[in-house]
Amino acid sequence: MHKIKKLKFSTNIIFSTKKFKKILKSRDGKYLEQKEVVKISVDMNDIKHRLKFILSLLCDFSTEVSIRFCDSEEMLSINSQFRGKLYPTDVLSFPALDSDPASGFDYLGDILICLPVCFNQAKRARMTLSEELERMIIHGIIHLKGFDHERNEHAWKVMSHVEKIIKKEVILAMGKANWCHADLIK
């Protein structure tokens, strides 16, 4: 009789409960801070369950990934430091340089997601914040797996296609994302 190895998952999701100011991009390309404040609430069990499913689609059964949500100021600082870009972006991925075999998990890397930028993107695309954040998580994981859409147009098309397939599979298996809610506070 063969022993079946139990699949292991580890997810480390760090979420700040602080309130985020809305940041909007004006027509002249400058970023403006709105007076309203956005309060975000997250169902951590649901997002972890969905994240495990996404990783399983990529055959990562014993993987650890860190996902952290940040504000525009922090994202601007990190995007400037690591990419030389002077604006807050929606998502950045930092692949792990090495793994700790003693943990039993392969450390895939870190994903940093800017909530105010994603909030505005969701609004412009007429989708929920959950759907936009899940799209960013999928995008970030695919980057951690080695895809890079900035190399050339073919790489962009391939990465975009992989993202669409994963999103479709997640929706078929688990329904549309509904794990995050945003409330405007005046």
N, CA, C and O of each residue as an XYZ file, in Angstrom:
744
protein
N       0.829     -1.174      0.000
C       0.000      0.000      0.000
C       0.883      1.250      0.000
O       1.855      1.334      0.751
N       0.538      2.209     -0.842
C       1.307      3.446     -0.952
C       0.766      4.502     -0.002
O      -0.443      4.650      0.178
N       1.689      5.224      0.594
C       1.275      6.358      1.418
C       1.079      7.562      0.508
O       1.888      7.827     -0.381
N       0.017      8.266      0.742
C      -0.237      9.472     -0.035
C       0.234     10.658      0.783
O      -0.190     10.865      1.920
N       1.120     11.429      0.175
C       1.634     12.607      0.861
C       0.525     13.648      0.985
O      -0.139     13.993      0.009
N       0.346     14.131      2.190
C      -0.663     15.168      2.423
C      -0.158     16.485      1.830
O       0.989     16.879      2.040
N      -1.027     17.145      1.097
C      -0.657     18.415      0.495
C      -0.623     19.496      1.563
O      -1.497     19.560      2.427
N       0.390     20.337      1.494
C       0.528     21.416      2.466
C       0.369     22.755      1.762
O       0.835     22.939      0.638
N      -0.274     23.656      2.415
C      -0.375     25.021      1.929
C      -0.018     25.945      3.077
O      -0.317     25.658      4.236
N       0.602     27.021      2.757
C       0.828     28.057      3.754
C       0.648     29.393      3.064
O       1.263     29.660      2.032
N      -0.177     30.208      3.625
C      -0.326     31.553      3.086
C      -0.137     32.536      4.218
O      -0.623     32.335      5.332
N       0.557     33.573      3.919
C       0.793     34.619      4.900
C       0.225     35.892      4.304
O       0.833     36.486      3.413
N      -0.923     36.313      4.780
C      -1.547     37.521      4.262
C      -1.560     38.551      5.374
O      -2.158     38.341      6.429
N      -0.899     39.657      5.127
C      -0.848     40.732      6.103
C      -1.793     41.818      5.619
O      -1.694     42.273      4.479
N      -2.700     42.227      6.475
C      -3.668     43.241      6.076
C      -3.760     44.300      7.147
O      -4.037     44.003      8.309
N      -3.532     45.512      6.760
C      -3.640     46.625      7.694
C      -5.090     47.083      7.739
O      -5.736     47.208      6.698
N      -5.595     47.331      8.916
C      -6.984     47.779      9.038
C      -7.093     49.298      8.990
O      -8.173     49.853      9.192
N      -5.975     49.969      8.723
C      -6.075     51.423      8.695
C      -6.912     51.880      7.508
O      -7.100     51.141      6.541
N      -7.397     53.079      7.594
C      -8.248     53.622      6.537
C      -7.365     54.275      5.476
O      -6.328     54.856      5.796
N      -7.778     54.176      4.216
C      -6.984     54.697      3.120
C      -7.672     55.872      2.455
O      -8.880     55.841      2.216
N      -6.906     56.903      2.158
C      -7.443     58.024      1.395
C      -7.508     57.615     -0.068
O      -6.644     56.892     -0.565
N      -8.531     58.081     -0.740
C      -8.645     57.797     -2.170
C      -7.645     58.667     -2.929
O      -7.547     59.869     -2.679
N      -6.916     58.066     -3.843
C      -5.971     58.785     -4.685
C      -6.479     58.677     -6.117
O      -6.715     57.576     -6.614
N      -6.647     59.806     -6.771
C      -7.142     59.819     -8.148
C      -6.095     60.429     -9.060
O      -5.376     61.346     -8.663
N      -6.009     59.918    -10.289
C      -5.095     60.471    -11.277
C      -5.865     61.497    -12.103
O      -6.912     61.183    -12.669
N      -5.345     62.723    -12.172
C      -6.019     63.771    -12.937
C      -5.640     63.667    -14.413
O      -4.778     62.871    -14.785
N      -6.278     64.463    -15.233
C      -6.026     64.424    -16.682
C      -4.604     64.824    -17.039
O      -4.070     64.380    -18.055
N      -3.992     65.656    -16.217
C      -2.618     66.078    -16.506
C      -1.580     65.103    -15.948
O      -0.383     65.390    -15.968
N      -2.035     63.953    -15.453
C      -1.124     62.907    -14.994
C      -0.695     63.021    -13.542
O       0.081     62.193    -13.065
N      -1.180     64.024    -12.834
C      -0.818     64.180    -11.428
C      -1.795     63.398    -10.557
O      -2.943     63.168    -10.937
N      -1.322     63.001     -9.397
C      -2.162     62.255     -8.467
C      -2.727     63.205     -7.422
O      -1.996     63.990     -6.818
N      -4.034     63.124     -7.217
C      -4.725     63.986     -6.272
C      -5.294     63.153     -5.133
O      -5.781     62.042     -5.342
N      -5.226     63.702     -3.935
C      -5.764     63.012     -2.764
C      -7.176     63.523     -2.498
O      -7.394     64.729     -2.381
N      -8.122     62.611     -2.404
C      -9.508     62.971     -2.116
C      -9.701     63.082     -0.608
O      -8.953     62.485      0.166
N     -10.696     63.841     -0.202
C     -10.964     64.010      1.225
C     -11.681     62.816      1.834
O     -11.575     62.577      3.037
N     -12.414     62.061      1.012
C     -13.098     60.894      1.559
C     -12.062     59.851      1.979
O     -10.957     59.799      1.439
N     -12.432     59.049      2.925
C     -11.550     57.977      3.374
C     -12.271     56.659      3.127
O     -13.477     56.544      3.343
N     -11.513     55.670      2.673
C     -12.076     54.365      2.359
C     -11.697     53.386      3.462
O     -10.517     53.222      3.774
N     -12.691     52.737      4.048
C     -12.440     51.700      5.053
C     -12.654     50.348      4.373
O     -13.695     50.109      3.761
N     -11.670     49.477      4.486
C     -11.688     48.179      3.824
C     -11.913     47.081      4.861
O     -11.294     47.093      5.925
N     -12.799     46.134      4.552
C     -12.965     44.951      5.405
C     -12.795     43.704      4.536
O     -13.251     43.662      3.394
N     -12.138     42.701      5.092
C     -11.770     41.506      4.330
C     -12.172     40.245      5.083
O     -11.991     40.154      6.297
N     -12.719     39.268      4.355
C     -12.984     37.936      4.899
C     -11.717     37.109      4.656
O     -11.532     36.538      3.581
N     -10.854     37.054      5.669
C      -9.548     36.402      5.513
C      -9.664     34.914      5.198
O      -8.862     34.391      4.425
N     -10.642     34.223      5.776
C     -10.796     32.792      5.489
C     -11.126     32.563      4.024
O     -10.589     31.647      3.401
N     -12.006     33.390      3.468
C     -12.391     33.243      2.068
C     -11.214     33.510      1.141
O     -10.981     32.744      0.206
N     -10.464     34.593      1.387
C      -9.342     34.897      0.495
C      -8.260     33.826      0.603
O      -7.645     33.482     -0.407
N      -8.012     33.291      1.794
C      -7.015     32.220      1.923
C      -7.464     30.973      1.163
O      -6.654     30.318      0.506
N      -8.742     30.647      1.250
C      -9.292     29.497      0.531
C      -9.130     29.693     -0.981
O      -8.733     28.768     -1.690
N      -9.433     30.879     -1.462
C      -9.319     31.180     -2.889
C      -7.854     31.176     -3.320
O      -7.526     30.700     -4.407
N      -6.974     31.704     -2.471
C      -5.549     31.730     -2.781
C      -4.988     30.314     -2.888
O      -4.196     30.026     -3.785
N      -5.388     29.444     -1.991
C      -4.944     28.047     -2.064
C      -5.396     27.405     -3.370
O      -4.648     26.641     -3.981
N      -6.612     27.711     -3.796
C      -7.112     27.163     -5.055
C      -6.291     27.693     -6.229
O      -5.935     26.932     -7.128
N      -5.991     28.982     -6.227
C      -5.184     29.581     -7.299
C      -3.818     28.914     -7.355
O      -3.344     28.563     -8.436
N      -3.181     28.735     -6.205
C      -1.868     28.085     -6.171
C      -1.955     26.636     -6.646
O      -1.044     26.147     -7.315
N      -3.047     25.947     -6.302
C      -3.193     24.552     -6.740
C      -3.331     24.467     -8.258
O      -2.879     23.496     -8.865
N      -3.949     25.469     -8.875
C      -4.050     25.488    -10.339
C      -2.672     25.561    -10.989
O      -2.476     25.092    -12.110
N      -1.722     26.153    -10.271
C      -0.357     26.285    -10.778
C       0.550     25.178    -10.248
O       1.774     25.260    -10.350
N      -0.072     24.135     -9.677
C       0.646     22.968     -9.137
C       1.601     23.336     -8.009
O       2.630     22.684     -7.829
N       1.276     24.353     -7.266
C       2.047     24.730     -6.089
C       1.304     24.237     -4.861
O       0.464     24.940     -4.300
N       1.626     23.017     -4.452
C       0.891     22.399     -3.357
C       1.562     22.583     -2.001
O       0.942     22.335     -0.967
N       2.795     23.006     -1.993
C       3.469     23.259     -0.716
C       4.220     24.584     -0.818
O       5.446     24.642     -0.725
N       3.459     25.614     -1.008
C       4.013     26.936     -1.269
C       3.592     27.926     -0.201
O       2.478     27.880      0.321
N       4.506     28.813      0.106
C       4.183     29.929      0.981
C       4.343     31.208      0.170
O       5.330     31.382     -0.545
N       3.381     32.084      0.285
C       3.431     33.380     -0.391
C       2.953     34.431      0.598
O       2.030     34.191      1.376
N       3.577     35.579      0.561
C       3.182     36.675      1.439
C       2.488     37.738      0.597
O       3.024     38.186     -0.416
N       1.298     38.137      1.021
C       0.554     39.189      0.333
C       0.306     40.297      1.342
O      -0.228     40.062      2.425
N       0.701     41.504      0.971
C       0.513     42.634      1.876
C      -0.164     43.767      1.127
O       0.181     44.061     -0.017
N      -1.121     44.398      1.773
C      -1.831     45.537      1.212
C      -1.213     46.804      1.791
O      -0.885     46.856      2.976
N      -1.054     47.826      0.952
C      -0.427     49.063      1.413
C      -1.190     50.278      0.898
O      -2.148     50.152      0.136
N      -0.749     51.450      1.326
C      -1.353     52.693      0.848
C      -0.502     53.270     -0.292
O       0.549     52.725     -0.630
N      -0.966     54.365     -0.871
C      -0.300     54.960     -2.035
C       1.095     55.477     -1.715
O       2.007     55.354     -2.533
N       1.267     56.053     -0.530
C       2.567     56.605     -0.165
C       3.629     55.510     -0.103
O       4.737     55.683     -0.611
N       3.287     54.386      0.519
C       4.253     53.285      0.615
C       4.541     52.702     -0.762
O       5.693     52.411     -1.084
N       3.499     52.528     -1.582
C       3.709     51.965     -2.916
C       4.557     52.898     -3.772
O       5.422     52.432     -4.515
N       4.327     54.200     -3.681
C       5.130     55.169     -4.420
C       6.597     55.035     -4.039
O       7.470     55.019     -4.907
N       6.866     54.940     -2.755
C       8.234     54.811     -2.261
C       8.898     53.530     -2.776
O      10.038     53.564     -3.240
N       8.197     52.421     -2.695
C       8.763     51.134     -3.124
C       8.900     51.071     -4.643
O       9.905     50.572     -5.147
N       7.911     51.567     -5.378
C       7.968     51.576     -6.839
C       9.128     52.453     -7.316
O       9.797     52.125     -8.295
N       9.359     53.556     -6.627
C      10.469     54.449     -6.956
C      11.813     53.775     -6.667
O      12.738     53.836     -7.477
N      11.903     53.140     -5.511
C      13.154     52.502     -5.095
C      13.537     51.323     -5.986
O      14.698     51.201     -6.377
N      12.580     50.452     -6.315
C      12.906     49.219     -7.022
C      12.735     49.295     -8.538
O      13.359     48.522     -9.264
N      11.901     50.211     -9.026
C      11.661     50.274    -10.466
C      11.967     51.640    -11.069
O      11.919     51.808    -12.287
N      12.281     52.611    -10.222
C      12.566     53.953    -10.718
C      11.342     54.678    -11.253
O      11.478     55.637    -12.013
N      10.141     54.235    -10.867
C       8.883     54.836    -11.325
C       8.360     55.762    -10.230
O       8.312     55.388     -9.058
N       7.973     56.961    -10.619
C       7.555     57.964     -9.642
C       6.041     58.070     -9.520
O       5.477     59.164     -9.560
N       5.398     56.932     -9.373
C       3.947     56.888     -9.160
C       3.611     55.596     -8.417
O       4.361     54.622     -8.487
N       2.487     55.589     -7.709
C       2.075     54.337     -7.056
C       1.459     53.405     -8.096
O       0.599     53.824     -8.871
N       1.882     52.173     -8.118
C       1.332     51.188     -9.047
C       0.363     50.279     -8.300
O       0.256     50.354     -7.076
N      -0.337     49.427     -9.029
C      -1.341     48.573     -8.386
C      -0.743     47.392     -7.639
O      -1.175     47.076     -6.530
N       0.245     46.737     -8.236
C       0.806     45.531     -7.618
C       2.287     45.405     -7.966
O       2.703     45.711     -9.083
N       3.070     44.954     -7.000
C       4.473     44.618     -7.218
C       4.715     43.221     -6.658
O       4.150     42.834     -5.635
N       5.563     42.479     -7.351
C       5.906     41.124     -6.910
C       7.408     41.036     -6.711
O       8.188     41.566     -7.502
N       7.799     40.357     -5.643
C       9.200     40.173     -5.325
C       9.459     38.681     -5.131
O       9.181     38.141     -4.060
N       9.992     38.003     -6.164
C      10.249     36.566     -6.052
C      11.248     36.267     -4.935
O      12.158     37.053     -4.671
N      11.063     35.135     -4.293
C      11.965     34.717     -3.220
C      13.333     34.403     -3.802
O      13.449     33.846     -4.894
N      14.358     34.766     -3.060
C      15.712     34.474     -3.498
C      16.123     33.061     -3.112
O      16.927     32.433     -3.802
N      15.576     32.564     -2.019
C      15.869     31.197     -1.590
C      14.712     30.670     -0.753
O      13.817     31.420     -0.364
N      14.746     29.378     -0.483
C      13.695     28.731      0.306
C      14.299     28.087      1.538
O      15.498     27.812      1.583
N      13.468     27.849      2.530
C      13.889     27.156      3.739
C      13.338     25.738      3.683
O      12.172     25.522      4.014
N      14.157     24.758      3.269
C      13.653     23.387      3.137
C      13.138     22.800      4.444
O      12.303     21.895      4.419
N      13.612     23.289      5.579
C      13.174     22.763      6.874
C      11.704     23.077      7.145
O      11.046     22.363      7.902
N      11.187     24.140      6.531
C       9.797     24.533      6.781
C       8.807     23.608      6.088
O       7.640     23.544      6.476
N       9.265     22.888      5.063
C       8.366     22.024      4.306
C       7.611     22.769      3.222
O       6.798     22.179      2.511
N       7.874     24.057      3.091
C       7.217     24.879      2.090
C       8.254     25.541      1.195
O       9.348     25.883      1.645
N       7.906     25.717     -0.059
C       8.724     26.522     -0.957
C       8.208     27.946     -0.855
O       7.020     28.199     -1.055
N       9.099     28.875     -0.546
C       8.681     30.267     -0.428
C       8.684     30.886     -1.813
O       9.741     31.057     -2.420
N       7.504     31.221     -2.314
C       7.349     31.762     -3.658
C       7.785     33.224     -3.716
O       8.446     33.632     -4.671
N       7.425     34.013     -2.713
C       7.818     35.418     -2.693
C       6.761     36.294     -2.060
O       5.849     35.819     -1.383
N       6.910     37.605     -2.303
C       6.036     38.611     -1.701
C       5.264     39.360     -2.780
O       5.787     39.650     -3.856
N       4.016     39.663     -2.471
C       3.175     40.474     -3.348
C       2.707     41.669     -2.536
O       2.181     41.516     -1.434
N       2.904     42.858     -3.087
C       2.477     44.097     -2.447
C       1.389     44.721     -3.319
O       1.608     44.981     -4.502
N       0.219     44.960     -2.731
C      -0.930     45.485     -3.475
C      -1.344     46.824     -2.878
O      -1.525     46.946     -1.667
N      -1.491     47.823     -3.739
C      -1.873     49.168     -3.307
C      -3.394     49.310     -3.347
O      -3.992     49.375     -4.421
N      -4.004     49.359     -2.177
C      -5.466     49.426     -2.089
C      -6.083     50.656     -2.755
O      -7.056     50.504     -3.494
N      -5.569     51.861     -2.531
C      -6.208     53.008     -3.189
C      -6.170     52.929     -4.715
O      -7.147     53.282     -5.375
N      -5.063     52.476     -5.276
C      -4.969     52.345     -6.734
C      -5.965     51.297     -7.223
O      -6.665     51.518     -8.212
N      -6.031     50.161     -6.537
C      -6.973     49.099     -6.932
C      -8.423     49.545     -6.757
O      -9.286     49.189     -7.560
N      -8.688     50.320     -5.715
C     -10.034     50.848     -5.490
C     -10.472     51.680     -6.698
O     -11.593     51.532     -7.185
N      -9.585     52.552     -7.177
C      -9.904     53.394     -8.334
C     -10.018     52.584     -9.619
O     -10.888     52.854    -10.447
N      -9.148     51.594     -9.793
C      -9.218     50.742    -10.989
C     -10.528     49.962    -11.020
O     -11.148     49.822    -12.073
N     -10.941     49.458     -9.872
C     -12.199     48.706     -9.800
C     -13.375     49.604    -10.172
O     -14.276     49.202    -10.908
N     -13.346     50.804     -9.658
C     -14.425     51.752     -9.943
C     -14.477     52.065    -11.449
O     -15.554     52.061    -12.045
N     -13.317     52.337    -12.060
C     -13.264     52.643    -13.496
C     -13.701     51.458    -14.345
O     -14.339     51.642    -15.381
N     -13.364     50.241    -13.916
C     -13.693     49.030    -14.685
C     -15.089     48.500    -14.354
O     -15.531     47.502    -14.923
N     -15.776     49.172    -13.431
C     -17.117     48.759    -12.991
C     -17.125     47.317    -12.468
O     -17.987     46.508    -12.810
N     -16.141     47.038    -11.634
C     -16.082     45.727    -10.981
C     -15.984     45.950     -9.481
O     -15.731     47.065     -9.025
N     -16.183     44.892     -8.727
C     -16.086     45.021     -7.276
C     -14.620     45.098     -6.868
O     -13.732     44.686     -7.614
N     -14.384     45.627     -5.683
C     -13.022     45.682     -5.166
C     -12.467     44.270     -5.003
O     -11.284     44.043     -5.258
N     -13.294     43.325     -4.585
C     -12.854     41.924     -4.454
C     -12.348     41.387     -5.785
O     -11.298     40.747     -5.841
N     -13.091     41.645     -6.852
C     -12.690     41.152     -8.178
C     -11.363     41.772     -8.614
O     -10.501     41.081     -9.156
N     -11.203     43.064     -8.378
C      -9.957     43.737     -8.766
C      -8.780     43.242     -7.934
O      -7.705     42.987     -8.478
N      -8.965     43.104     -6.626
C      -7.871     42.622     -5.780
C      -7.501     41.183     -6.125
O      -6.323     40.826     -6.120
N      -8.497     40.360     -6.422
C      -8.197     38.979     -6.812
C      -7.439     38.956     -8.138
O      -6.545     38.133     -8.333
N      -7.795     39.852     -9.038
C      -7.075     39.965    -10.315
C      -5.613     40.342    -10.055
O      -4.709     39.832    -10.717
N      -5.390     41.234     -9.092
C      -4.030     41.648     -8.754
C      -3.253     40.513     -8.083
O      -2.057     40.355     -8.325
N      -3.923     39.729     -7.246
C      -3.264     38.584     -6.609
C      -2.840     37.572     -7.671
O      -1.714     37.075     -7.640
N      -3.730     37.268     -8.603
C      -3.396     36.344     -9.696
C      -2.227     36.898    -10.499
O      -1.284     36.170    -10.810
N      -2.284     38.178    -10.835
C      -1.221     38.833    -11.595
C       0.115     38.724    -10.849
O       1.145     38.396    -11.437
N       0.074     39.006     -9.540
C       1.284     38.938     -8.733
C       1.858     37.538     -8.648
O       3.072     37.359     -8.739
N       1.005     36.546     -8.474
C       1.474     35.158     -8.396
C       2.111     34.737     -9.716
O       3.143     34.066     -9.726
N       1.500     35.128    -10.822
C       2.069     34.772    -12.128
C       3.443     35.417    -12.300
O       4.346     34.801    -12.866
N       3.612     36.643    -11.819
C       4.946     37.265    -11.836
C       5.925     36.445    -10.996
O       7.063     36.220    -11.409
N       5.481     35.998     -9.810
C       6.361     35.203     -8.948
C       6.762     33.890     -9.611
O       7.820     33.336     -9.314
N       5.911     33.395    -10.509
C       6.210     32.147    -11.225
C       7.156     32.380    -12.410
O       7.513     31.434    -13.112
N       7.560     33.629    -12.632
C       8.564     33.907    -13.653
C       8.072     34.621    -14.902
O       8.876     34.950    -15.774
N       6.787     34.863    -15.009
C       6.270     35.584    -16.173
C       6.556     37.079    -16.008
O       6.486     37.616    -14.902
N       6.876     37.737    -17.116
C       7.121     39.178    -17.081
C       6.558     39.816    -18.336
O       7.118     39.652    -19.420
N       5.460     40.538    -18.203
C       4.789     41.138    -19.352
C       5.518     42.359    -19.892
O       5.162     42.854    -20.961
N       6.522     42.857    -19.190
C       7.221     44.058    -19.644
C       8.363     43.755    -20.608
O       8.970     44.685    -21.141
N       8.674     42.480    -20.848
C       9.766     42.136    -21.756
C       9.434     42.462    -23.202
O      10.214     43.104    -23.905
N       8.260     42.008    -23.637
C       7.840     42.262    -25.015
C       6.345     41.988    -25.137
O       5.710     41.530    -24.188
N       5.791     42.271    -26.311
C       4.346     42.128    -26.494
C       3.905     40.666    -26.420
O       2.823     40.375    -25.910
N       4.726     39.750    -26.922
C       4.367     38.328    -26.857
C       4.261     37.877    -25.395
O       3.320     37.175    -25.027
N       5.218     38.277    -24.577
C       5.185     37.913    -23.150
C       3.935     38.487    -22.492
O       3.322     37.834    -21.647
N       3.555     39.708    -22.877
C       2.344     40.318    -22.334
C       1.115     39.500    -22.715
O       0.243     39.269    -21.878
N       1.037     39.058    -23.978
C      -0.113     38.271    -24.438
C      -0.193     36.934    -23.706
O      -1.276     36.504    -23.307
N       0.949     36.281    -23.532
C       0.979     34.986    -22.840
C       0.533     35.161    -21.387
O      -0.301     34.401    -20.895
N       1.083     36.152    -20.710
C       0.732     36.369    -19.304
C      -0.743     36.726    -19.163
O      -1.416     36.251    -18.248
N      -1.237     37.548    -20.054
C      -2.648     37.930    -20.034
C      -3.545     36.710    -20.239
O      -4.582     36.578    -19.589
N      -3.142     35.826    -21.141
C      -3.916     34.606    -21.410
C      -3.933     33.689    -20.177
O      -4.979     33.147    -19.821
N      -2.786     33.520    -19.534
C      -2.697     32.688    -18.326
C      -3.588     33.269    -17.228
O      -4.294     32.526    -16.547
N      -3.559     34.586    -17.054
C      -4.411     35.238    -16.052
C      -5.890     34.966    -16.313
O      -6.639     34.663    -15.385
N      -6.307     35.074    -17.565
C      -7.714     34.850    -17.917
C      -8.134     33.414    -17.633
O      -9.237     33.177    -17.141
N      -7.269     32.461    -17.937
C      -7.578     31.049    -17.679
C      -7.744     30.809    -16.179
O      -8.702     30.164    -15.752
N      -6.815     31.328    -15.386
C      -6.890     31.143    -13.933
C      -8.148     31.796    -13.378
O      -8.861     31.190    -12.577
N      -8.425     33.018    -13.794
C      -9.620     33.727    -13.317
C     -10.880     32.939    -13.655
O     -11.781     32.819    -12.826
N     -10.943     32.404    -14.866
C     -12.106     31.620    -15.298
C     -12.268     30.375    -14.427
O     -13.379     30.056    -14.005
N     -11.171     29.673    -14.158
C     -11.219     28.465    -13.333
C     -11.659     28.778    -11.900
O     -12.433     28.028    -11.304
N     -11.167     29.879    -11.358
C     -11.546     30.270     -9.996
C     -13.041     30.574     -9.932
O     -13.725     30.144     -9.004
N     -13.544     31.311    -10.914
C     -14.974     31.649    -10.935
C     -15.824     30.396    -11.106
O     -16.856     30.256    -10.451
N     -15.400     29.478    -11.983
C     -16.152     28.228    -12.178
C     -16.211     27.401    -10.898
O     -17.252     26.832    -10.569
N     -15.101     27.336    -10.182
C     -15.034     26.497     -8.982
C     -15.605     27.171     -7.737
O     -16.169     26.502     -6.872
N     -15.458     28.499     -7.643
C     -15.768     29.169     -6.381
C     -16.718     30.359     -6.513
O     -17.086     30.970     -5.509
N     -17.108     30.684     -7.714
C     -17.960     31.854     -7.912
C     -17.139     33.132     -7.958
O     -15.920     33.115     -7.784
N     -17.828     34.235     -8.194
C     -17.142     35.528     -8.248
C     -16.621     35.911     -6.869
O     -17.191     35.550     -5.839
N     -15.534     36.643     -6.884
C     -14.916     37.102     -5.641
C     -15.850     38.055     -4.898
O     -16.442     38.959     -5.487
N     -15.965     37.826     -3.587
C     -16.788     38.697     -2.748
C     -16.232     38.717     -1.327
O     -16.994     38.698     -0.360
N     -14.908     38.756     -1.198
C     -14.271     38.643      0.102
C     -13.813     39.978      0.679
O     -13.294     40.035      1.794
N     -14.005     41.041     -0.078
C     -13.536     42.346      0.365
C     -14.603     43.399      0.106
O     -15.254     43.394     -0.939
N     -14.775     44.295      1.060
C     -15.764     45.362      0.913
C     -15.141     46.692      1.312
O     -14.330     46.771      2.235
N     -15.540     47.723      0.597
C     -15.031     49.063      0.877
C     -16.196     49.981      1.205
O     -17.237     49.945      0.548
N     -16.012     50.788      2.210
C     -17.016     51.769      2.601
C     -16.379     53.148      2.614
O     -15.288     53.334      3.155
N     -17.062     54.107      2.019
C     -16.587     55.489      2.068
C     -16.969     56.098      3.404
O     -18.103     55.959      3.862
N     -16.016     56.772      4.021
C     -16.252     57.466      5.283
C     -15.982     58.941      5.018
O     -14.906     59.298      4.540
N     -16.917     59.768      5.314
C     -16.746     61.218      5.059
C     -15.955     61.857      6.171
O     -15.708     63.063      6.139
